[in-house]
């Protein structure tokens, strides 16, 4: 299956990055090179594009799609949480811009064998990096009922976390849960019929999202990127982050708000004692969302939010 992924809010990202032709830019979530290809089109022979992805399929597909670009293209199979070390290894001190389009690619969802989709039957996998030790099958079959309840509630904000976790533990006593449709069936057995009638197969979305986040340590990687992006950006360098659910967006929003303020003291204090200085300015006070036309053409973009900040 060809690695296809429709990039979201491309023009908004390009405008947000404020690309210089000879600049150095990092696409932290390379995917099918949808955003990277457009960034590379703007760069000249002195420009550098660094693409990072944990998925080898993404790296291989992007290598072909970016091979004729004028700028220098460097593709790295790694987790974007390691951006500091990646740039250090490349002997690049600072960059002009970073783009991170979080979540899972269309290819990964549509390829049944990857195990991301509750709509297609496949092995319970969900690994973005196929070499990773932890997969969805291990989470579902080895995590305790308490641990499953926690990840469903924390990562999926799933209302029926306890009943779903309990049903999973009961089911796996008979036989290991091996496929996506097995898991979906268990989820549906744990939820009131009235909810299923209203949402259909979508009732499994939050559980699958939760397991995927756990398997790929998505929130941990995002926290690391948010801790490090200021250090690797040049002054006036920009970061664009596209999120797809409230957990991601909250992390980005809170970090951007924190780093854009001169004082982070408790408001009850009469004077500032923190000595904190703003390191970024917000380019977007509120997140940018796709327009109706884009949502119609690409329904998977409907929950996306773009936030942009610039290093001072």
NORPEQUI-V967631 format. One record per residue. N is the residue number from 1. RES is the residue in one small letter. PHI is phi in radians with two decimals (none if undefined). OMEGA is omega as a letter, one per 30 degrees, with the letter a starting at -180 (* if undefined). Layout:
N:RES:PHI:OMEGA / N:RES:PHI:OMEGA
//
This chain:
1:x:none:a / 2:x:-1.21:l / 3:x:-1.34:l / 4:x:-1.95:l / 5:x:-2.69:a / 6:x:-1.48:a / 7:x:-1.18:a / 8:x:-1.80:l / 9:x:0.83:a / 10:x:-1.07:a / 11:x:-1.10:l / 12:x:-1.15:l / 13:x:-1.19:l / 14:x:-1.11:l / 15:x:-1.12:a / 16:x:-1.12:l / 17:x:-1.30:l / 18:x:0.90:a / 19:x:-1.18:l / 20:x:-1.69:a / 21:x:-1.03:a / 22:x:-1.83:a / 23:x:-1.45:l / 24:x:-2.01:a / 25:x:-2.25:l / 26:x:-1.99:l / 27:x:-1.69:a / 28:x:-1.29:l / 29:x:-2.31:a / 30:x:-0.94:a / 31:x:0.95:l / 32:x:-1.58:l / 33:x:1.19:l / 34:x:-1.07:l / 35:x:-1.26:a / 36:x:-1.02:a / 37:x:-1.05:a / 38:x:-1.26:l / 39:x:-1.13:a / 40:x:-1.08:l / 41:x:-1.11:a / 42:x:-1.50:a / 43:x:-1.28:l / 44:x:-1.73:a / 45:x:-1.14:l / 46:x:-1.61:l / 47:x:-1.40:a / 48:x:-2.28:l / 49:x:-2.02:l / 50:x:-1.96:l / 51:x:-1.88:a / 52:x:-2.11:l / 53:x:-2.76:l / 54:x:-1.38:a / 55:x:-1.62:a / 56:x:-1.09:l / 57:x:-1.04:l / 58:x:-1.14:l / 59:x:-1.06:a / 60:x:-1.16:l / 61:x:-1.17:a / 62:x:-1.22:l / 63:x:-1.03:l / 64:x:-1.27:a / 65:x:-1.24:a / 66:x:-1.84:a / 67:x:-1.16:a / 68:x:-1.78:a / 69:x:-1.27:a / 70:x:-1.25:a / 71:x:-1.27:l / 72:x:-1.38:a / 73:x:-2.01:l / 74:x:-2.15:a / 75:x:-1.94:a / 76:x:-2.19:l / 77:x:-1.51:a / 78:x:-2.94:l / 79:x:-1.67:a / 80:x:-1.11:l / 81:x:-1.10:a / 82:x:-1.66:a / 83:x:-1.00:l / 84:x:-1.09:a / 85:x:-1.20:l / 86:x:-1.04:a / 87:x:-1.18:l / 88:x:-1.10:l / 89:x:-1.11:l / 90:x:-1.50:a / 91:x:1.03:l / 92:x:-1.98:a / 93:x:-1.37:a / 94:x:-2.43:l / 95:x:-2.19:a / 96:x:-1.57:a / 97:x:-2.95:l / 98:x:-2.34:l / 99:x:-2.10:l / 100:x:-2.32:l / 101:x:-1.83:a / 102:x:-1.32:l / 103:x:1.61:a / 104:x:-1.94:a / 105:x:-1.41:l / 106:x:-1.05:l / 107:x:-1.05:a / 108:x:-1.11:l / 109:x:-1.21:a / 110:x:-1.34:l / 111:x:-1.45:a / 112:x:-0.98:a / 113:x:-1.16:l / 114:x:-1.40:l / 115:x:1.31:l / 116:x:-1.52:a / 117:x:-1.71:l / 118:x:-1.50:a / 119:x:-1.65:a / 120:x:-2.23:a / 121:x:-1.44:l / 122:x:-2.89:l / 123:x:-1.06:l / 124:x:-1.24:a / 125:x:-2.21:l / 126:x:1.18:l / 127:x:-1.47:l / 128:x:-1.28:l / 129:x:-1.80:a / 130:x:-1.14:l / 131:x:-1.55:a / 132:x:-1.14:a / 133:x:-1.28:a / 134:x:-1.47:l / 135:x:-2.24:a / 136:x:-1.11:a / 137:x:-1.08:l / 138:x:-1.20:l / 139:x:-1.08:a / 140:x:-1.15:a / 141:x:-1.66:a / 142:x:-2.01:a / 143:x:-1.24:l / 144:x:-1.22:l / 145:x:-1.03:l / 146:x:-1.13:a / 147:x:-1.15:l / 148:x:-1.11:l / 149:x:-1.00:a / 150:x:-1.08:a / 151:x:-1.23:l / 152:x:-1.14:a / 153:x:-1.36:a / 154:x:-1.30:a / 155:x:-1.63:a / 156:x:-2.08:a / 157:x:0.87:a / 158:x:-1.43:a / 159:x:-1.11:a / 160:x:-1.82:a / 161:x:-0.94:a / 162:x:-1.12:a / 163:x:-1.20:l / 164:x:-1.18:l / 165:x:-1.06:l / 166:x:-1.08:a / 167:x:-1.14:l / 168:x:-1.07:a / 169:x:-1.11:l / 170:x:-1.11:a / 171:x:-1.13:a / 172:x:-1.27:l / 173:x:-1.21:l / 174:x:-1.46:l / 175:x:-2.77:l / 176:x:-1.08:l / 177:x:-1.51:a / 178:x:-2.00:a / 179:x:-2.19:a / 180:x:-1.14:a / 181:x:-1.27:l / 182:x:-1.06:a / 183:x:-1.12:l / 184:x:-1.03:l / 185:x:-1.07:l / 186:x:-1.15:l / 187:x:-1.05:a / 188:x:-1.13:l / 189:x:-1.30:a / 190:x:-1.74:a / 191:x:-2.09:l / 192:x:-0.97:a / 193:x:-1.00:a / 194:x:-1.11:l / 195:x:-1.25:l / 196:x:-1.15:l / 197:x:-1.08:a / 198:x:-1.34:a / 199:x:-1.93:a / 200:x:1.07:a / 201:x:-1.09:a / 202:x:-1.09:l / 203:x:-1.13:l / 204:x:-1.55:a / 205:x:-0.98:a / 206:x:-1.19:l / 207:x:-1.17:l / 208:x:-1.12:l / 209:x:-1.04:a / 210:x:-1.07:a / 211:x:-1.14:l / 212:x:-1.05:l / 213:x:-1.08:l / 214:x:-1.13:a / 215:x:-1.05:a / 216:x:-1.76:l / 217:x:0.83:a / 218:x:-1.12:a / 219:x:-1.26:l / 220:x:-1.12:l / 221:x:-1.12:l / 222:x:-1.12:l / 223:x:-1.03:l / 224:x:-1.11:l / 225:x:-1.10:a / 226:x:-1.16:l / 227:x:-1.27:a / 228:x:-1.90:a / 229:x:-1.10:a / 230:x:-1.13:a / 231:x:-1.15:a / 232:x:-1.75:l / 233:x:-1.53:l / 234:x:-1.31:l / 235:x:-0.96:a / 236:x:1.28:l / 237:x:-1.23:a / 238:x:-2.15:l / 239:x:-2.20:l / 240:x:-2.09:l / 241:x:-2.21:l / 242:x:-1.78:l / 243:x:-1.95:a / 244:x:-2.23:l / 245:x:-2.58:a / 246:x:-1.08:a / 247:x:-1.11:l / 248:x:-1.11:a / 249:x:-1.07:l / 250:x:-1.10:l / 251:x:-1.06:a / 252:x:-1.16:a / 253:x:-1.01:a / 254:x:-1.13:a / 255:x:-1.16:l / 256:x:-1.07:a / 257:x:-1.11:l / 258:x:-1.08:a / 259:x:-1.37:l / 260:x:-1.68:a / 261:x:-1.91:l / 262:x:-1.38:a / 263:x:-2.30:l / 264:x:-2.10:l / 265:x:-1.18:l / 266:x:-1.05:a / 267:x:-1.11:a / 268:x:-1.33:l / 269:x:-1.29:a / 270:x:-1.24:l / 271:x:-2.34:l / 272:x:-1.31:l / 273:x:-2.13:a / 274:x:-1.50:a / 275:x:1.02:l / 276:x:-1.31:l / 277:x:-2.12:l / 278:x:-1.05:l / 279:x:-1.95:l / 280:x:-2.39:l / 281:x:-2.11:a / 282:x:-1.39:l / 283:x:-1.48:l / 284:x:-2.05:l / 285:x:-1.21:l / 286:x:-2.12:a / 287:x:-1.15:l / 288:x:-1.48:l / 289:x:-2.15:a / 290:x:-1.16:l / 291:x:-1.38:a / 292:x:-1.06:a / 293:x:-1.11:a / 294:x:-1.14:l / 295:x:-1.09:l / 296:x:-1.15:a / 297:x:-1.31:a / 298:x:-2.43:a / 299:x:-0.95:a / 300:x:-1.19:l / 301:x:-1.46:a / 302:x:-1.03:a / 303:x:-1.68:a / 304:x:-1.34:l / 305:x:-2.38:a / 306:x:-1.96:l / 307:x:-2.08:a / 308:x:-2.29:l / 309:x:-2.40:l / 310:x:-2.18:l / 311:x:-1.24:l / 312:x:-1.34:*
//
